[in-house]
Amino acid sequence: MRYKAVLLAILSLFLLAGCARKDNSNTMMDGRKALEDGSYEVAMNKLSAVLEENDENTEARQLYIQAFRMNSAQKYEEKGNYKQAIEEIQQLIKEKGGSSQVNDEARKLLKRLEKDYEKSNKDQEIRKENAKKSAESYKKVVEDEAMQQHYAAVQRYQREQQRQAAVRQQQALKQKQLQLQQQQNQGGQTPQQGGQANQGAGVQRPQQGQYNRVPQQNQGARQGQ
């Protein structure tokens, strides 16, 4: 009876181990299929479960590395980091083993990433050049505006100087007229009064007795006749 019990226990262990190997094999097949279908995170989960059961499973490890590299490259590409994506694919191609289908897809992806990376660099150079031109244009506009403001300020200054000069000239003229008027007032005569005085001085008044002499002469002549 003891012999039969031991035999049944051993048989049960073999059966359980066989079932575990079968389940493990199915999980790895599911992981491979997910990897080749492009479901990299699903593949990583499946293959990680296989490695937890048997960390010495070389095939599962190689497939897991392929899934990890392809998933990383895909995320880098989505962010526009083509350089890092290229490095991930290059590392994948260097790895031995794994799915040959995934290796072929990785080579195709590498060519596309290299083209996108080259185009991205050209676009970046164009953006830099455009930014440089924009900066130069903006600088020229600022300089032109500054020059116009300076020219306008000079014109305002010149107009103000001309206005002040005109005001000074008017003030000087008024001051001169005032001085002339003051001089005339100090002389006690206005220009009209002075003219009348000159006219009066030019007329000679007859002396007393001058008109009486003429009639006497006339009288003497009459007596001789």
C-alpha atoms as a printed R data frame, in Angstrom:
    type eleno elety resid chain resno      x       y       z
1   ATOM     1    CA   MET     A     1  0.000   0.000   0.000
2   ATOM     2    CA   ARG     A     2  2.799   2.384   0.808
3   ATOM     3    CA   TYR     A     3  4.467   1.584  -2.491
4   ATOM     4    CA   LYS     A     4  1.303   2.418  -4.389
5   ATOM     5    CA   ALA     A     5  0.898   5.680  -2.491
6   ATOM     6    CA   VAL     A     6  4.448   6.747  -3.311
7   ATOM     7    CA   LEU     A     7  3.960   5.759  -6.937
8   ATOM     8    CA   LEU     A     8  0.763   7.813  -7.175
9   ATOM     9    CA   ALA     A     9  2.487  10.837  -5.633
10  ATOM    10    CA   ILE     A    10  5.349  10.631  -8.110
11  ATOM    11    CA   LEU     A    11  2.937  10.234 -10.992
12  ATOM    12    CA   SER     A    12  0.991  13.264  -9.803
13  ATOM    13    CA   LEU     A    13  4.130  15.357  -9.710
14  ATOM    14    CA   PHE     A    14  5.002  14.370 -13.264
15  ATOM    15    CA   LEU     A    15  1.495  15.215 -14.387
16  ATOM    16    CA   LEU     A    16  1.603  18.596 -12.668
17  ATOM    17    CA   ALA     A    17  5.010  19.344 -14.124
18  ATOM    18    CA   GLY     A    18  3.760  18.355 -17.566
19  ATOM    19    CA   CYS     A    19  0.750  20.604 -17.232
20  ATOM    20    CA   ALA     A    20  2.947  23.451 -16.026
21  ATOM    21    CA   ARG     A    21  5.304  22.981 -18.973
22  ATOM    22    CA   LYS     A    22  2.322  22.911 -21.308
23  ATOM    23    CA   ASP     A    23  0.854  26.081 -19.818
24  ATOM    24    CA   ASN     A    24  4.262  27.720 -19.900
25  ATOM    25    CA   SER     A    25  4.690  26.735 -23.533
26  ATOM    26    CA   ASN     A    26  1.289  28.145 -24.413
27  ATOM    27    CA   THR     A    27  2.094  31.421 -22.663
28  ATOM    28    CA   MET     A    28  5.342  31.733 -24.595
29  ATOM    29    CA   MET     A    29  3.533  31.016 -27.871
30  ATOM    30    CA   ASP     A    30  1.029  33.719 -27.004
31  ATOM    31    CA   GLY     A    31  3.907  36.056 -26.224
32  ATOM    32    CA   ARG     A    32  5.601  35.340 -29.551
33  ATOM    33    CA   LYS     A    33  2.366  35.901 -31.455
34  ATOM    34    CA   ALA     A    34  1.743  39.215 -29.662
35  ATOM    35    CA   LEU     A    35  5.308  40.280 -30.451
36  ATOM    36    CA   GLU     A    36  4.990  39.509 -34.158
37  ATOM    37    CA   ASP     A    37  1.590  41.230 -34.258
38  ATOM    38    CA   GLY     A    38  3.117  44.412 -32.869
39  ATOM    39    CA   SER     A    39  1.466  44.213 -29.441
40  ATOM    40    CA   TYR     A    40  4.731  44.698 -27.635
41  ATOM    41    CA   GLU     A    41  3.455  45.406 -24.132
42  ATOM    42    CA   VAL     A    42  1.202  42.308 -24.248
43  ATOM    43    CA   ALA     A    43  4.162  40.251 -25.438
44  ATOM    44    CA   MET     A    44  6.328  41.601 -22.619
45  ATOM    45    CA   ASN     A    45  3.712  40.595 -20.031
46  ATOM    46    CA   LYS     A    46  3.358  37.070 -21.444
47  ATOM    47    CA   LEU     A    47  7.087  36.476 -21.777
48  ATOM    48    CA   SER     A    48  7.748  37.937 -18.332
49  ATOM    49    CA   ALA     A    49  5.379  35.328 -16.872
50  ATOM    50    CA   VAL     A    50  7.324  32.588 -18.650
51  ATOM    51    CA   LEU     A    51 10.624  33.879 -17.271
52  ATOM    52    CA   GLU     A    52  9.223  33.955 -13.762
53  ATOM    53    CA   GLU     A    53  8.593  30.235 -14.053
54  ATOM    54    CA   ASN     A    54 11.928  29.558 -15.653
55  ATOM    55    CA   ASP     A    55 14.485  32.351 -15.818
56  ATOM    56    CA   GLU     A    56 16.808  30.116 -17.832
57  ATOM    57    CA   ASN     A    57 14.439  29.987 -20.813
58  ATOM    58    CA   THR     A    58 16.710  31.473 -23.466
59  ATOM    59    CA   GLU     A    59 14.047  31.725 -26.161
60  ATOM    60    CA   ALA     A    60 11.641  33.594 -23.879
61  ATOM    61    CA   ARG     A    61 14.431  35.974 -22.865
62  ATOM    62    CA   GLN     A    62 15.358  36.714 -26.492
63  ATOM    63    CA   LEU     A    63 11.740  37.343 -27.425
64  ATOM    64    CA   TYR     A    64 11.289  39.573 -24.385
65  ATOM    65    CA   ILE     A    65 14.317  41.665 -25.385
66  ATOM    66    CA   GLN     A    66 12.883  42.088 -28.895
67  ATOM    67    CA   ALA     A    67  9.529  43.191 -27.490
68  ATOM    68    CA   PHE     A    68 11.234  45.626 -25.116
69  ATOM    69    CA   ARG     A    69 13.414  47.175 -27.850
70  ATOM    70    CA   MET     A    70 10.563  47.513 -30.336
71  ATOM    71    CA   ASN     A    71  8.291  49.028 -27.704
72  ATOM    72    CA   SER     A    72 10.954  51.551 -26.656
73  ATOM    73    CA   ALA     A    73 11.685  52.509 -30.265
74  ATOM    74    CA   GLN     A    74  7.994  53.039 -30.917
75  ATOM    75    CA   LYS     A    75  7.645  55.404 -27.953
76  ATOM    76    CA   TYR     A    76 10.754  57.370 -28.922
77  ATOM    77    CA   GLU     A    77  9.431  57.719 -32.453
78  ATOM    78    CA   GLU     A    78  6.094  59.051 -31.186
79  ATOM    79    CA   LYS     A    79  7.979  61.749 -29.250
80  ATOM    80    CA   GLY     A    80 10.038  62.661 -32.297
81  ATOM    81    CA   ASN     A    81 13.256  61.382 -30.725
82  ATOM    82    CA   TYR     A    82 14.428  59.578 -33.847
83  ATOM    83    CA   LYS     A    83 18.034  59.339 -32.722
84  ATOM    84    CA   GLN     A    84 17.175  57.330 -29.610
85  ATOM    85    CA   ALA     A    85 14.707  55.185 -31.559
86  ATOM    86    CA   ILE     A    86 17.435  54.331 -34.074
87  ATOM    87    CA   GLU     A    87 19.782  53.302 -31.275
88  ATOM    88    CA   GLU     A    88 17.154  50.940 -29.847
89  ATOM    89    CA   ILE     A    89 16.603  49.247 -33.217
90  ATOM    90    CA   GLN     A    90 20.326  48.948 -33.849
91  ATOM    91    CA   GLN     A    91 20.739  47.182 -30.515
92  ATOM    92    CA   LEU     A    92 17.857  44.858 -31.366
93  ATOM    93    CA   ILE     A    93 19.431  43.845 -34.682
94  ATOM    94    CA   LYS     A    94 22.709  43.062 -32.947
95  ATOM    95    CA   GLU     A    95 20.984  40.636 -30.574
96  ATOM    96    CA   LYS     A    96 21.048  36.963 -31.579
97  ATOM    97    CA   GLY     A    97 18.029  34.686 -31.639
98  ATOM    98    CA   GLY     A    98 14.437  35.722 -31.186
99  ATOM    99    CA   SER     A    99 11.864  36.070 -33.966
100 ATOM   100    CA   SER     A   100 13.267  36.391 -37.493
101 ATOM   101    CA   GLN     A   101 10.069  38.170 -38.508
102 ATOM   102    CA   VAL     A   102 10.659  40.822 -35.874
103 ATOM   103    CA   ASN     A   103 14.267  41.214 -37.055
104 ATOM   104    CA   ASP     A   104 13.055  41.851 -40.608
105 ATOM   105    CA   GLU     A   105 10.541  44.394 -39.389
106 ATOM   106    CA   ALA     A   106 13.256  46.054 -37.294
107 ATOM   107    CA   ARG     A   107 15.489  46.533 -40.373
108 ATOM   108    CA   LYS     A   108 12.620  48.119 -42.310
109 ATOM   109    CA   LEU     A   109 11.824  50.329 -39.357
110 ATOM   110    CA   LEU     A   110 15.479  51.359 -39.104
111 ATOM   111    CA   LYS     A   111 15.519  52.630 -42.705
112 ATOM   112    CA   ARG     A   112 12.353  54.636 -42.149
113 ATOM   113    CA   LEU     A   113 13.638  56.097 -38.902
114 ATOM   114    CA   GLU     A   114 16.897  57.163 -40.548
115 ATOM   115    CA   LYS     A   115 14.969  59.002 -43.285
116 ATOM   116    CA   ASP     A   116 12.732  60.670 -40.724
117 ATOM   117    CA   TYR     A   117 15.756  61.629 -38.669
118 ATOM   118    CA   GLU     A   118 17.460  63.191 -41.677
119 ATOM   119    CA   LYS     A   119 14.307  65.095 -42.584
120 ATOM   120    CA   SER     A   120 13.924  66.242 -38.988
121 ATOM   121    CA   ASN     A   121 17.466  67.637 -39.007
122 ATOM   122    CA   LYS     A   122 16.812  69.505 -42.263
123 ATOM   123    CA   ASP     A   123 13.580  70.923 -40.906
124 ATOM   124    CA   GLN     A   124 15.407  71.985 -37.773
125 ATOM   125    CA   GLU     A   125 18.071  73.761 -39.827
126 ATOM   126    CA   ILE     A   126 15.345  75.520 -41.823
127 ATOM   127    CA   ARG     A   127 13.643  76.618 -38.617
128 ATOM   128    CA   LYS     A   128 16.919  77.962 -37.277
129 ATOM   129    CA   GLU     A   129 17.571  79.862 -40.497
130 ATOM   130    CA   ASN     A   130 14.061  81.290 -40.501
131 ATOM   131    CA   ALA     A   131 14.417  82.280 -36.861
132 ATOM   132    CA   LYS     A   132 17.713  83.992 -37.684
133 ATOM   133    CA   LYS     A   133 16.133  85.893 -40.579
134 ATOM   134    CA   SER     A   134 13.188  86.868 -38.418
135 ATOM   135    CA   ALA     A   135 15.533  88.150 -35.738
136 ATOM   136    CA   GLU     A   136 17.483  90.177 -38.310
137 ATOM   137    CA   SER     A   137 14.269  91.596 -39.777
138 ATOM   138    CA   TYR     A   138 13.009  92.530 -36.328
139 ATOM   139    CA   LYS     A   139 16.344  94.156 -35.535
140 ATOM   140    CA   LYS     A   140 16.151  96.209 -38.739
141 ATOM   141    CA   VAL     A   141 12.597  97.303 -37.931
142 ATOM   142    CA   VAL     A   142 13.659  98.371 -34.442
143 ATOM   143    CA   GLU     A   143 16.646 100.271 -35.825
144 ATOM   144    CA   ASP     A   144 14.469 102.003 -38.443
145 ATOM   145    CA   GLU     A   145 11.943 103.008 -35.791
146 ATOM   146    CA   ALA     A   146 14.733 104.307 -33.575
147 ATOM   147    CA   MET     A   147 16.141 106.315 -36.494
148 ATOM   148    CA   GLN     A   148 12.726 107.784 -37.278
149 ATOM   149    CA   GLN     A   149 12.210 108.726 -33.647
150 ATOM   150    CA   HIS     A   150 15.648 110.359 -33.566
151 ATOM   151    CA   TYR     A   151 14.917 112.292 -36.775
152 ATOM   152    CA   ALA     A   152 11.552 113.426 -35.406
153 ATOM   153    CA   ALA     A   153 13.211 114.547 -32.164
154 ATOM   154    CA   VAL     A   154 15.803 116.553 -34.127
155 ATOM   155    CA   GLN     A   155 13.059 118.227 -36.136
156 ATOM   156    CA   ARG     A   156 11.149 119.107 -32.973
157 ATOM   157    CA   TYR     A   157 14.322 120.556 -31.475
158 ATOM   158    CA   GLN     A   158 15.020 122.636 -34.560
159 ATOM   159    CA   ARG     A   159 11.453 123.978 -34.663
160 ATOM   160    CA   GLU     A   160 11.668 124.890 -30.993
161 ATOM   161    CA   GLN     A   161 14.963 126.694 -31.566
162 ATOM   162    CA   GLN     A   162 13.445 128.621 -34.466
163 ATOM   163    CA   ARG     A   163 10.414 129.555 -32.366
164 ATOM   164    CA   GLN     A   164 12.592 130.770 -29.507
165 ATOM   165    CA   ALA     A   165 14.749 132.778 -31.925
166 ATOM   166    CA   ALA     A   166 11.633 134.465 -33.354
167 ATOM   167    CA   VAL     A   167 10.409 135.271 -29.852
168 ATOM   168    CA   ARG     A   168 13.785 136.789 -28.944
169 ATOM   169    CA   GLN     A   169 13.787 138.850 -32.128
170 ATOM   170    CA   GLN     A   170 10.326 140.215 -31.400
171 ATOM   171    CA   GLN     A   171 11.328 141.021 -27.836
172 ATOM   172    CA   ALA     A   172 14.460 142.832 -29.054
173 ATOM   173    CA   LEU     A   173 12.385 144.890 -31.542
174 ATOM   174    CA   LYS     A   174  9.889 145.862 -28.868
175 ATOM   175    CA   GLN     A   175 12.751 146.810 -26.533
176 ATOM   176    CA   LYS     A   176 14.294 149.019 -29.216
177 ATOM   177    CA   GLN     A   177 10.999 150.782 -29.920
178 ATOM   178    CA   LEU     A   178 10.540 151.370 -26.205
179 ATOM   179    CA   GLN     A   179 14.000 152.891 -25.912
180 ATOM   180    CA   LEU     A   180 13.327 155.272 -28.817
181 ATOM   181    CA   GLN     A   181 10.070 156.366 -27.251
182 ATOM   182    CA   GLN     A   182 11.789 156.996 -23.936
183 ATOM   183    CA   GLN     A   183 14.465 159.120 -25.631
184 ATOM   184    CA   GLN     A   184 11.816 161.237 -27.361
185 ATOM   185    CA   ASN     A   185  9.943 161.736 -24.102
186 ATOM   186    CA   GLN     A   186 13.118 162.858 -22.356
187 ATOM   187    CA   GLY     A   187 13.647 165.571 -25.083
188 ATOM   188    CA   GLY     A   188 10.253 167.092 -24.227
189 ATOM   189    CA   GLN     A   189  9.008 167.018 -27.782
190 ATOM   190    CA   THR     A   190  7.101 164.713 -29.880
191 ATOM   191    CA   PRO     A   191  8.105 164.367 -33.520
192 ATOM   192    CA   GLN     A   192  5.120 166.569 -34.527
193 ATOM   193    CA   GLN     A   193  6.020 169.267 -32.037
194 ATOM   194    CA   GLY     A   194  9.552 169.345 -33.231
195 ATOM   195    CA   GLY     A   195  8.419 169.844 -36.825
196 ATOM   196    CA   GLN     A   196  6.174 172.739 -35.933
197 ATOM   197    CA   ALA     A   197  9.003 174.397 -34.068
198 ATOM   198    CA   ASN     A   198 11.246 174.138 -37.096
199 ATOM   199    CA   GLN     A   199  8.592 175.664 -39.334
200 ATOM   200    CA   GLY     A   200  8.146 178.613 -36.930
201 ATOM   201    CA   ALA     A   201 11.867 179.271 -36.873
202 ATOM   202    CA   GLY     A   202 11.985 179.524 -40.666
203 ATOM   203    CA   VAL     A   203  9.560 182.531 -40.876
204 ATOM   204    CA   GLN     A   204 11.160 185.952 -40.193
205 ATOM   205    CA   ARG     A   205  8.968 188.476 -38.406
206 ATOM   206    CA   PRO     A   206  9.234 192.134 -39.552
207 ATOM   207    CA   GLN     A   207 11.111 194.488 -37.231
208 ATOM   208    CA   GLN     A   208  9.338 197.369 -35.573
209 ATOM   209    CA   GLY     A   209  9.242 200.497 -37.750
210 ATOM   210    CA   GLN     A   210 10.067 198.661 -40.965
211 ATOM   211    CA   TYR     A   211  6.663 199.185 -42.445
212 ATOM   212    CA   ASN     A   212  6.634 202.886 -41.398
213 ATOM   213    CA   ARG     A   213  9.758 203.718 -43.438
214 ATOM   214    CA   VAL     A   214  8.258 202.852 -46.748
215 ATOM   215    CA   PRO     A   215  5.352 205.264 -46.537
216 ATOM   216    CA   GLN     A   216  7.733 208.133 -45.573
217 ATOM   217    CA   GLN     A   217  9.796 207.599 -48.704
218 ATOM   218    CA   ASN     A   218  6.672 207.606 -50.774
219 ATOM   219    CA   GLN     A   219  5.589 210.837 -49.203
220 ATOM   220    CA   GLY     A   220  8.920 212.573 -50.064
221 ATOM   221    CA   ALA     A   221  8.654 211.566 -53.641
222 ATOM   222    CA   ARG     A   222  5.211 212.988 -53.888
223 ATOM   223    CA   GLN     A   223  6.375 216.344 -52.523
224 ATOM   224    CA   GLY     A   224  9.152 216.661 -55.145
225 ATOM   225    CA   GLN     A   225  6.630 216.219 -57.857
